[in-house]
């Protein structure tokens, strides 16, 4: 089996479902344990993501506030993987921001993938990529020069007990990142790292 980000052969198995990539330091789910597209969509539909839920709004606030602090309403934004409740784009639109949602299941308008953006937000999406190289290449291509990619995903550290960690227990979480994985992506895609915490990441397209 190959890593779906760096294409390295996966040797180190963490458990029956996941491998540790020695090259990009990602944690990769064995594809034989992937859900079907129908199962995946059903799982997402079970989430209660109400855009008016203050808890959901607070959870996504690192991204929303960063956009409000960094960009103007006329800057073009994309909410990539907006899900059943596009809370980030909903909150920004209330502030007259020009942002559009995209989700392969719930907002599948392909036209939004044929323009470029000043910023792209992606909240709790990157861990669902079955082909992160393809998806990240696409996102970088959609950024204007000096555009920013704002990501929320929970990073793994070796201080966490993987066997009891809640993140891989979600059956749709198939690719997880360490901070070293983000650094690998930034180097490969020629991105500057502006923010890198265990939950919130900002990458800037160089030039």
Secondary structure, 3 states (H helix, E strand, C coil): CECCCCCCECCEECCCCEEECCCCCCEEECHHHCCCHHHHHHHHHCCCCCCCCHHHHHHCHHHHHHHHHHCCCCCEEEEECCCCCCHHHHHHHHCCCEEEEEECCCECCHHHHHCCEEEEEEECCHHHCCCHHHHHHHHHHHEEEEEEEEEECCCCCCCCCCCCCCHHHCCCCCEECCHHHHHHHHHHHCEEEEEECCCEEEEEECC
